[in-house]
Amino acid sequence: MKLSQRAMEIQASPIRKLMPHAEAAKKRGLKVYHLNIGQPDIPTPQVMIDAYHSFSDKVLAYGPSQGLDIYRQGLVRYYSRYGINLNEDEIIVTTAGSEAITFAMMVVAEVGEEILVPEPFYTNYNGFASMSGIHLKPITTVGENGYQLPPAEVIESFITKKTKAILICNPGNPTGTVYPEEDVMMIGEIARKYNLFVISDEVYREFIYEGLKHTSIMNVPDLEANAILVDSVSKRYSACGARIGCIASKNKEVMSALLKFAQARLCPPTVDQLAALACIDLGDEYFHPLISEYEARRDLTYNALLQIPDIVCVKPQGAFYILATLPVDNVEEFVTWMLDEFSIDGATMMGAPGDGFYATPGLGLNEMRLAYVLNQEDLSKAMHILTEGIEAYNKIKG
Amino acid sequence: MKLSQRAMEIQASPIRKLMPHAEAAKKRGLKVYHLNIGQPDIPTPQVMIDAYHSFSDKVLAYGPSQGLDIYRQGLVRYYSRYGINLNEDEIIVTTAGSEAITFAMMVVAEVGEEILVPEPFYTNYNGFASMSGIHLKPITTVGENGYQLPPAEVIESFITKKTKAILICNPGNPTGTVYPEEDVMMIGEIARKYNLFVISDEVYREFIYEGLKHTSIMNVPDLEANAILVDSVSKRYSACGARIGCIASKNKEVMSALLKFAQARLCPPTVDQLAALACIDLGDEYFHPLISEYEARRDLTYNALLQIPDIVCVKPQGAFYILATLPVDNVEEFVTWMLDEFSIDGATMMGAPGDGFYATPGLGLNEMRLAYVLNQEDLSKAMHILTEGIEAYNKIKG
């Protein structure tokens, strides 16, 4: 029985594929600090949990394919707080950001067509591209300039007749890079010039440090026809298990096509939408302490990395990831070794190998993505284990 | 800005596309009896609602991509009650049956390849096929013999080098047909002979009347390599809004590929899985009265249809749909007219035009799918409105 080509080729998640080694370590009695996955330890807001508790419909029914009206109205309020002017007909609720990105890819590109994406990029874009049969064409960015975008002429040199869209993640996963306003404007200009869509993944919108300002693709003037926003409540409200996201555009044709995709799968989960709605008006009183905590975690992680000899990394400006070049040849082997053979005081740590975040073969092999999603005490221990682990590994392997 | 071909071609849901007319009718103050959509009025089991109320994790976290262990263990128990022997590694929890079918299609067929499907079939298969770029090749069945499968040689005549799978829905939506054991065995035999997968959509497993027996694809001997089961809690527990389904196979390669698709979208919703788990041990005490109620609704609907002059329909054996050939030329126009212009005592009714359930152009234009998902009093009123509506329509149009 032969499977489809896409089933053979779709990647195993680089974030999750070494999990059996972590499970084995746990079975041996070790504690494993998970910096491999963006699963925050921040409590989900009590208003959200309360919303699950107060669901009282007699029948847990299908909602509208575009999402519950009341939730889309809530999203309109949410976006307006960020100066993003959307009405509810310009928003479709999705089953998390994953579905939003998949729908966006399928709407803009046909099988065999291309979407440009700055690499390193969120590794699951690869999976969505495999499913939809589109080709992700990477524009390599480098740590030396903080993984910022290259100049317009470099980006334009990647555009072919097959190119249908540019996909950006801002703030960036796995880099933590925040694109300055002029770079978002530049992307908009290129999109207009070449009639490309821009798919902007802004799930880390609030996670910006040092008072930097986030520029949404929806704030670029005269980009109504091109801009597609994808979003999710997963990180924002520490609600990764709710699986609620959305996709938004001011292009009526895009929205009308998206609605047909949405109708095919009937609707996103009903109670989870009500739970997400309960968070929608959380403002600075919720986000300020949250962002301060993440900023402190970032500083702790970054400063700990700087103590490791021969390490290369850039201080992230947003999201909650840091990509570091480690003084080892192959980070996947190193992560496996850490889980299989290294521990301090009954604990070890896990990062995500960097190569999974690149589409260009050979890149990222000696890089590791760390998600600073644990409390500072655990994070300190994890970074200590990493530091000692690298030294021990190089003694053995060197 | 040109959208992708699939975005242009994907169908608008035939079940939902006339909803604006229903909304307009409601705005004019009419009550609309919705027999167009399989949304039961049966209360969701209280244990399920209670499970939402008792969710108490501090962090609403990602679950495993394959679904929560505890829920997959529950599914193992559930299936064993039906003589279906599965272990938890042979099950992946999905975001409803929709995702299960999409994953199944993507795993077995490449873009441009074919899946055979008896028509009329569940219309959203079209949407999933558009997304995954596969071609659904219909094997037309007819009401004269209860939409049963044609003989093996007829089915085999549809098989080409591009054919990768046969997709069946048993019990059937929109036909209510239950395949006898020998026909499920026949499908298995064909699959073995031609190395095809069988994707079996069994979401209506329990909805079988007159003591008929359901034969699962998982009960066909020697079909471990070929059989893929897709399932959902939506209808079973009147929980369409939970969006919890699953996909199961004993083919390890299939499961390993499916896991990669599942990893790309991270996980199905967490709390909804716990809610579905709360229902998993519901047995005859839950299903017996439920099935009796649906059987009575079926009888009511069928008997009411028989009173309409020149109507053709088959008494369904399962699910909760009936497909009827109405004495009108075009059911889409008739449904629109009913919503726009016809009412009795401040109420009208809505069915789903039949052509959306066929892939062969021109078929089903004078058919209507009725979902008998309302209580018997409402159902009676709806059928009365339909009967009078047909007469009035033919007087005007005839």
Contacts between the chains, C-beta under 8 A, distances in Angstrom:
chain1	res1	chain2	res2	distance
A	1	B	195	6.2
A	1	B	197	6.7
A	1	B	225	4.9
A	1	B	226	6.4
A	1	B	251	6.5
A	1	B	253	7.2
A	1	B	254	7.7
A	2	B	195	7.7
A	3	B	107	5.8
A	3	B	108	6.8
A	3	B	253	6.2
A	3	B	254	6.8
A	3	B	257	5.4
A	4	B	106	6.5
A	4	B	107	6.1
A	4	B	108	6.1
A	4	B	109	5.5
A	4	B	110	4.4
A	4	B	113	7.3
A	4	B	164	7.4
A	5	B	110	5.0
A	6	B	106	6.1
A	6	B	110	6.5
A	6	B	111	7.8
A	7	B	106	6.8
A	7	B	107	4.5
A	7	B	108	7.8
A	7	B	257	3.9
A	7	B	260	7.7
A	7	B	261	7.7
A	8	B	257	7.3
A	10	B	257	7.2
A	10	B	260	4.7
A	10	B	261	6.3
A	10	B	264	6.9
A	11	B	260	6.7
A	12	B	259	7.8
A	12	B	260	5.3
A	12	B	263	6.6
A	13	B	65	7.4
A	13	B	260	7.5
A	13	B	263	3.8
A	13	B	264	7.0
A	16	B	65	6.6
A	16	B	263	5.4
A	17	B	263	8.0
A	37	B	62	7.3
A	39	B	59	7.9
A	39	B	61	5.6
A	39	B	62	5.4
A	40	B	59	7.2
A	41	B	59	6.4
A	42	B	59	7.0
A	43	B	58	4.8
A	43	B	59	6.0
A	44	B	57	7.7
A	44	B	58	7.0
A	44	B	59	5.6
A	44	B	60	4.4
A	48	B	60	7.0
A	49	B	55	6.7
A	49	B	56	7.6
A	49	B	60	7.5
A	52	B	52	4.9
A	52	B	53	7.1
A	52	B	55	5.0
A	52	B	271	5.8
A	53	B	52	7.2
A	53	B	53	4.9
A	53	B	55	7.4
A	54	B	53	8.0
A	55	B	49	6.7
A	55	B	52	5.0
A	55	B	53	7.4
A	56	B	49	7.6
A	57	B	44	7.7
A	58	B	43	4.8
A	58	B	44	7.1
A	59	B	39	7.9
A	59	B	40	7.2
A	59	B	41	6.4
A	59	B	42	7.0
A	59	B	43	6.0
A	59	B	44	5.6
A	59	B	238	5.8
A	60	B	44	4.4
A	60	B	48	7.0
A	60	B	49	7.4
A	60	B	238	7.1
A	60	B	239	4.6
A	60	B	240	6.9
A	60	B	241	4.4
A	60	B	242	5.7
A	60	B	275	7.9
A	61	B	39	5.6
A	61	B	240	5.7
A	61	B	241	5.3
A	62	B	37	7.3
A	62	B	39	5.4
A	62	B	240	4.3
A	62	B	241	5.8
A	63	B	241	6.0
A	65	B	13	7.4
A	65	B	16	6.6
A	95	B	95	5.2
A	95	B	243	6.9
A	95	B	265	7.9
A	95	B	269	7.6
A	96	B	265	7.1
A	96	B	266	7.0
A	98	B	264	7.0
A	98	B	265	4.0
A	98	B	266	6.1
A	99	B	265	7.0
A	102	B	265	7.6
A	106	B	4	6.6
A	106	B	6	6.1
A	106	B	7	6.8
A	106	B	131	5.9
A	107	B	3	5.8
A	107	B	4	6.1
A	107	B	7	4.5
A	108	B	3	6.8
A	108	B	4	6.1
A	108	B	7	7.8
A	109	B	4	5.5
A	110	B	4	4.4
A	110	B	5	5.0
A	110	B	6	6.5
A	111	B	6	7.8
A	111	B	111	4.9
A	111	B	133	5.2
A	113	B	4	7.3
A	124	B	263	7.8
A	124	B	264	5.0
A	124	B	265	7.6
A	124	B	266	7.3
A	126	B	264	7.7
A	127	B	260	7.1
A	127	B	261	7.1
A	127	B	263	7.0
A	127	B	264	2.6
A	127	B	265	7.5
A	128	B	264	6.1
A	130	B	264	7.6
A	131	B	106	5.9
A	131	B	132	7.4
A	131	B	261	6.8
A	131	B	264	6.9
A	132	B	131	7.4
A	133	B	111	5.2
A	133	B	133	5.8
A	164	B	4	7.4
A	195	B	1	6.2
A	195	B	2	7.7
A	197	B	1	6.7
A	225	B	1	4.9
A	226	B	1	6.4
A	238	B	59	5.8
A	238	B	60	7.1
A	239	B	60	4.6
A	240	B	60	6.9
A	240	B	61	5.7
A	240	B	62	4.4
A	240	B	266	7.4
A	240	B	267	7.9
A	241	B	60	4.4
A	241	B	61	5.3
A	241	B	62	5.8
A	241	B	63	6.0
A	241	B	267	7.0
A	241	B	269	6.5
A	241	B	270	3.1
A	241	B	271	6.8
A	242	B	60	5.7
A	242	B	269	6.5
A	242	B	270	7.4
A	242	B	271	7.5
A	243	B	95	6.9
A	243	B	267	7.3
A	243	B	268	6.9
A	243	B	269	4.3
A	243	B	270	7.8
A	251	B	1	6.5
A	253	B	1	7.3
A	253	B	3	6.2
A	254	B	1	7.7
A	254	B	3	6.8
A	257	B	3	5.5
A	257	B	7	3.9
A	257	B	8	7.3
A	257	B	10	7.2
A	259	B	12	7.8
A	260	B	7	7.7
A	260	B	10	4.7
A	260	B	11	6.7
A	260	B	12	5.3
A	260	B	13	7.5
A	260	B	127	7.1
A	261	B	7	7.7
A	261	B	10	6.3
A	261	B	127	7.1
A	261	B	131	6.8
A	263	B	12	6.6
A	263	B	13	3.8
A	263	B	16	5.4
A	263	B	124	7.8
A	263	B	127	7.0
A	264	B	10	7.0
A	264	B	13	7.0
A	264	B	98	7.0
A	264	B	124	5.0
A	264	B	126	7.6
A	264	B	127	2.5
A	264	B	128	6.1
A	264	B	130	7.6
A	264	B	131	7.0
A	265	B	95	7.9
A	265	B	96	7.1
A	265	B	98	3.9
A	265	B	99	7.0
A	265	B	102	7.6
A	265	B	124	7.5
A	265	B	127	7.5
A	266	B	96	7.0
A	266	B	98	6.1
A	266	B	124	7.3
A	266	B	240	7.4
A	267	B	240	7.9
A	267	B	241	7.0
A	267	B	243	7.3
A	268	B	243	6.9
A	269	B	95	7.6
A	269	B	241	6.5
A	269	B	242	6.5
A	269	B	243	4.3
A	269	B	269	4.9
A	269	B	272	5.5
A	270	B	241	3.1
A	270	B	242	7.4
A	270	B	243	7.8
A	271	B	52	5.8
A	271	B	241	6.8
A	271	B	242	7.5
A	271	B	271	6.9
A	271	B	272	6.9
A	271	B	275	7.8
A	272	B	269	5.5
A	272	B	271	6.9
A	272	B	272	6.9
A	275	B	60	8.0
A	275	B	271	7.8
